Amino acid sequence: MIMRTWRGAVRPEDAEEYLRHQGDTGVREYRETPGNLGVLVLRRSRGDLIEVSTLSLWTSMDAVRAFAGDDPERARFYPGDDDLLAQKDSHADHYEVVSADLGPGSGGQAT
């Protein structure tokens, strides 16, 4: 299993709009790509901005390439991103997942 990570940041007043936008674009496209096993979207305050990170899980690097293209290290952006993102990482990282415990008690939406 492969984990793909990406990070950007938005102004606090744009955070909810960006999260909706991201759900309608990148997150939706992750989920529609064969080989995607799920997506986590994280946020935290960082100085005057809200940092947003996405962690997506994939069956293989071939599945990642089906989403990201021939250069999977390059982040994907969508129309409207530049209007909302105050900072964006143009790079995506990939990790081989060597251990995971996602059993009972770990599912559901955090509150």
N, C-alpha and C positions, 0 to 999 in steps of 0.2 A: 504494500500500500504506500502511496505517495501523498505527502501533505504539501500543498502549495500555499505560500503566504504572501500577502501584499499589505502595504500600509499607506495611508494618506491622512490628511487632517482637514477639518472644516472649521469655520467660525461657529461659535455656539448657536447663533441665530439661524444657521443653515443646517444644523445637525439632523433634525428630523426630516427635513426635505431631502437631504442627501441620502439618508438611510432608505427612504421610500424609493428614490431614484435608483439607488444601487440594487434594491430588491427587484425593481422592474427591468433592470438591464443585466449587469454582471451576474448577480446571484441567480436570476432566472435562467440565464444562458448556461451557467455551471450545471444547474439541475437538469437542463434539457440535453446535456451532452452525455452520450453513452460512456459509462465508466466512472461517472461522478458518484461518489458514495455519500456526499453530504457537504454542508457548508456551515461554518460558524462565523458570525459577524460580531466583532468585539468593539467596544468604545471605552475611552477613558479621557478624563481631562488631562491636558498637558500644557501647562502655562495658560496662554490666552486662547488655546485652540482645543478642539475635541479630536483626538486621534481615533481613526477607524481602521481596524485590521480585519482582513478576511483570511480564514483558514479553510481551505477546501481539501477534501479527501478524494483520492482517485485510485483506481485499480492498478494503474501503471503509468509510466511516462508516455506511452503511446496514447493513452486516454487524455493526459494533460495536453499533448500536442494536438489532439482533435479539437480541444477548446482553444488553445493558445497559438497554434500555428507552428511553423518550423523553428521559431526562436522562442521556446517556452520561458526563457529567462526575462523576456521583455513583457512588461505589464500591458494589459489590454485596457483601453479607455473607450468611452462611449460619448456620443453627443450629449452635451449638458454637463459633463464632468467638470470642464474648465470653469463653468459658471459657479460651481459650488465648492470645489476643492481649493483650499488655501495653500496646501502642500500636497504633492503626490510623488510617490516613489515610482520611477520608471522601470524598476527591477522587481521581479518576483523570485522568491526563493523556493527551493524544493528540498524536501527531506524524505528519506526512506523511513517509514514508521517501522520500528523494530519491536515495539511493545505497545499494547494498548489494553486498557481495562475499561470497557464501555458497557459493562453488564448492568443488571438490575439496579435501580436507584440512581443511575446517571443520566437518564433520559429526561425529556421535557424541556420546557422553556424556563430559563432562569428569571427570577423576579428581582 
